[in-house]
Amino acid sequence: MAKEKKKVSRRKFLVRGGLGTVGVLAVGSYIFRNPIRRSLLAMANTLDVAYMGDTSHPMLWFELTKDNRIILHSPKVEMGQGSFTSMAQMAADELEIAINKIEVVHAATATGNIDGMSTGGSTSVSGLWQPLREIAATFREMLKNEAANKMGVEASTLTVKHGTFTANSKQLTFAEVAEGVTEWEIPDTPILKDIKDYKYIGKPIPRVDLNAKVYGEPIFGMDATMPNMLFGTVVRPTKIGAKFISADVSKAETMPGVVKVIQEDDFVGVVAHSLIEAENAKKAIVVTWDSLTNLQTEDITSVMTVGNGKSTIIQKEGDEVDEDGLVSMEFRSPIGAHAQIEPNGVLASVEGTTATIIISTQVIGITRREVADRLGLEEEDVNVIPTYLGGGFGRRLHTPHAVQAAVMSKAVGKPVKYFFSRKEEFQHDMFRPPTHHVMKGKLNANGLLEHLEHHFVSGDVGNNSAMIPSMLPTIIGADVGAIRGGFIQYGKIPNYRSVYWHVDLPFATSWWRSLGLLANTFAIESFMDEMALRAQKNPVEFRLAHIQDDEAGTRLRQVIRAAADKAGYTDEVINGRAMGFAASTDANTPCAQVAEVSIEGNEIRVHKVTLAMDPGISVNPDQVKAQCEGCVIMGMSAAMFEQMHVSDGELSPTIYGPYNMALMKHAPKEIDVVLLQGTDKPGAVGEPPLGPIGAAVANAVFRLTGKRLQNMPLQLS
Amino acid sequence: MKISFFINGTSQSVEIADENTPLLWVVRDILDLKGTKFGCGKAACGACTIQVDGAAVRSCSYAVKFAEGKRITTIEGLGTKDNPHPVQQAWIEEIVPQCGYCQPGFMMATAALLEQNPKPTDEDIDKDIINVCRCGTYYRMRKAIHRAAEITQTNLNTEENG
């Protein structure tokens, strides 16, 4: 087959210098000719999102340094999920270089290498699995061809190991191969290695960012600085729905340290020499707001009830059911906050027709576009430099504060750093929407489900997000986020359906790690336990009896068996402790959990969680386990402790503590994770293990108390 | 006004207009030690935990005027890659951090706990370590705290025997 010759322009080569770089190698390949269509299809079918970056044009993925190290420019951000480490593993294996010779950095938008959509949806490793290995292998072959030229041998006679090509007794390192070369021939993408031949993939390699995080290096958005940097802040309303009308800034303008008060049509901000001066001046600004509401939590709960709003049947098998003998039960989940510890923040510098934005964001491309649009700049003149995120969890899928900082920077002609106070973080979160669920079920004479229904209502998750093409909800008729985990996963039930209801809320709700999964699984799996009890069957066996025999069913059955076996699941209460079981399937990853629980005083104590999950290939089993442990604890926190309230139109609490979260003392002393591999590629990891925990704990509480907890947060009285 | 203290083993003087400025912002913005984090500004999350005269202190709510003459340790002064503090060594062995933002605060709180209580029980840890971690790394942190106690003990024994 003829090799496709592609001359890479010099401009692309000279993207970067000053790092002892001998040459910046741009490598592209032809993998997804139409990523958008592919992804839409994938999303609608399986809720699994493909990589949305452009891999059809040469762009900066790898830099090769003079000392033979590789700098991998990641189009995905690192927010704790560990994908930088998995990416290093994938690249090292195909490049044939030691993993400690790879440094992973966030790609700035100036390199061109960005994911057009986001980092989210548990897709970083699964989405990059194919493209990254292909690009790395292509890069290796590109170097190999050049090495053959330089050494005067056939490429097929070269062997490659530890970043070095060998032929006969001669050796050339990658860096030596690249030295002096300005134009490269990009070969066809070679065949990838057999998975069993990988040295790093599948191994528990320590995180590549471990040292930076243990020694306190300045890697987060909050840590960014620039010379002559000023501090900005923006006045935000405390009431839901408040619209900015005008502001009296006369006093603020005279306050110490104030450089400028900036009034725009939609916000008023102040820039000062220090953070404290900016905050003090902000307090002196008197804003007129319109559209104030006087809402209470009960108003939200009342509107958020199945039967309100617009419904869409998302799943339907078999017939309608006769109401006779139908068991019905309701469940609710509250408004949830992200509460990530690093507040949203940004450092913006606008100079003439260019802008630099340093930011913790999950949406690099969208942030660039929003800044360019507002300032009337070309997108390519806005360089977004992503940093490590002090938690993402979906909160940073909206980072329009970059626009406000850029406007303020332009107004003062200096770099401006701006970040939220904790109160603003809580009141202006993009919350996890509250939900209400009605479960209905009916047993046949053999104690098996003849019928199961899940009706649920939620506020927006994916709708109105800049990430979701506006026609998608129209095409599939439902909010792609709210329905996560809302499907019935028990295909042997003859008649089942799932009906989603959509209600608009007066405040913003959006992506929160695992989206609808936690609340939907809480409802469905609590009810499955209830029906198992009514059928007088073991809840594990009851679930197994309803699972169909296709691939998804087989994988789900395996995780259920693995979790139950490993935990030694029993219905008995032993020494005051009971076990609760639940399972879910999210983005094609099934997960089952057993929670071992006791009641001490009025408190629910979770002592041990046994978890089995099948994410396909675990590129880094240690970090897959870390995600499972984190999801169990974050899920416990949301299911057992957290809730936002609305009183007199204000969202509260506005501080940790009153916003009650799981602490060290609440975390299980034991989290036992069993990983299965039921497919030959990596699947979703960062969210699926958040599904079962709420129901698992509630089901254990029922065994201890005979009381079915139907509302999150789970409280005994 | 001028305020002088020792930080990470060296003496330091800062000129500050407002003596009530939280020590956190002096450490981060004037001394440019960014390892100490801002989380909430109300001493509620612990991301800003440092040590003042060996005690864990939430620096977002500690006015700089109280630091006069004191010995301050931040994560940058706890240990180095070549000579890690037992807490840092344990954190690396157990691969604790996920996003990593809250971790310096937890490590500083743990180091202070081990100074007072070289072999903390689970109950001691539950009572003393009350920072917030959103990624949910508590499970590994607990293991790392016990491991750090072990390392500290081993180091002591080695010194005694050596």
Contacts between the chains, C-beta under 8 A, distances in Angstrom:
chain1	res1	chain2	res2	distance
A	79	B	99	5.6
A	80	B	97	7.6
A	80	B	98	3.4
A	80	B	99	3.2
A	80	B	100	6.9
A	80	B	135	4.9
A	81	B	98	7.4
A	82	B	98	7.2
A	206	B	92	7.5
A	206	B	95	5.6
A	207	B	95	5.9
A	207	B	97	7.1
A	209	B	97	7.5
A	209	B	100	6.8
A	210	B	92	5.8
A	210	B	95	6.5
A	210	B	97	6.7
A	211	B	81	6.2
A	211	B	92	7.6
A	212	B	100	7.4
A	213	B	97	4.0
A	213	B	100	3.3
A	213	B	103	5.7
A	214	B	84	7.7
A	214	B	88	5.0
A	214	B	91	5.0
A	214	B	92	5.6
A	214	B	96	8.0
A	214	B	97	6.7
A	214	B	103	7.0
A	214	B	107	7.4
A	215	B	35	7.4
A	215	B	75	7.0
A	215	B	76	7.5
A	215	B	79	7.7
A	215	B	80	7.2
A	215	B	81	6.3
A	215	B	88	6.9
A	216	B	33	7.9
A	216	B	34	7.4
A	216	B	35	2.3
A	216	B	36	7.4
A	216	B	74	7.3
A	216	B	75	3.5
A	216	B	76	5.6
A	216	B	104	4.6
A	217	B	34	8.0
A	217	B	35	7.2
A	218	B	34	3.7
A	218	B	35	7.3
A	219	B	100	7.6
A	220	B	37	7.7
A	220	B	101	6.1
A	222	B	34	7.9
A	222	B	37	7.0
A	222	B	38	6.3
A	223	B	34	4.1
A	225	B	32	7.6
A	274	B	25	7.8
A	274	B	29	7.4
A	275	B	25	6.4
A	275	B	29	7.3
A	276	B	18	6.7
A	276	B	21	6.4
A	276	B	25	7.1
A	338	B	134	7.9
A	339	B	132	7.8
A	339	B	134	5.9
A	340	B	99	7.7
A	340	B	101	7.9
A	340	B	134	5.3
A	341	B	37	7.2
A	341	B	39	4.7
A	341	B	45	6.0
A	341	B	47	5.3
A	341	B	99	7.8
A	341	B	101	4.9
A	341	B	102	4.8
A	341	B	132	6.5
A	341	B	133	7.5
A	341	B	134	5.5
A	342	B	37	7.2
A	342	B	39	7.5
A	342	B	99	7.6
A	342	B	101	4.6
A	343	B	38	7.1
A	343	B	39	7.5
A	388	B	99	7.4
A	388	B	100	7.0
A	389	B	99	6.1
A	390	B	37	7.3
A	390	B	99	5.5
A	390	B	100	7.5
A	390	B	101	3.0
A	390	B	102	7.8
A	391	B	99	4.7
A	391	B	101	6.2
A	391	B	134	5.0
A	391	B	135	6.5
A	392	B	99	7.4
A	393	B	134	7.0
A	419	B	38	7.9
A	421	B	41	6.5
A	422	B	39	7.2
A	422	B	40	4.0
A	422	B	41	5.8
A	422	B	42	6.7
A	422	B	44	7.7
A	422	B	45	8.0
A	622	B	95	6.2
A	626	B	95	7.0
A	626	B	98	6.2
A	626	B	137	7.7
A	626	B	140	7.2
A	629	B	136	6.5
A	629	B	137	7.6
A	629	B	139	4.9
A	629	B	140	6.8
A	630	B	98	5.9
A	630	B	135	4.9
A	630	B	136	4.0
A	630	B	137	6.6
A	631	B	136	7.2
A	632	B	136	7.0
A	632	B	139	8.0
A	633	B	136	3.0
A	633	B	137	8.0
A	633	B	138	5.9
A	633	B	139	6.7
A	634	B	134	6.9
A	634	B	135	7.2
A	634	B	136	4.5
A	637	B	136	7.2
A	655	B	40	6.1
A	655	B	42	5.4
A	655	B	44	5.2
A	656	B	39	7.8
A	656	B	40	5.7
A	656	B	42	8.0
A	656	B	44	4.1
A	656	B	45	4.8
A	656	B	132	5.3
A	657	B	44	4.8
A	661	B	132	6.0
A	661	B	134	7.8
A	662	B	136	7.2
A	662	B	138	7.5
A	663	B	130	5.8
A	663	B	131	8.0
A	663	B	132	6.8
A	663	B	138	7.4
A	664	B	125	6.3
A	664	B	126	5.8
A	664	B	129	4.8
A	664	B	130	6.9
A	664	B	131	7.9
A	664	B	138	4.8
A	664	B	141	6.9
A	664	B	142	6.8
A	665	B	126	3.7
A	665	B	127	7.6
A	665	B	130	7.9
A	666	B	138	7.9
A	667	B	136	7.2
A	667	B	138	3.6
A	667	B	139	5.4
A	667	B	142	7.1
A	668	B	139	6.8
A	669	B	122	6.8
A	669	B	142	7.3
A	671	B	139	5.2
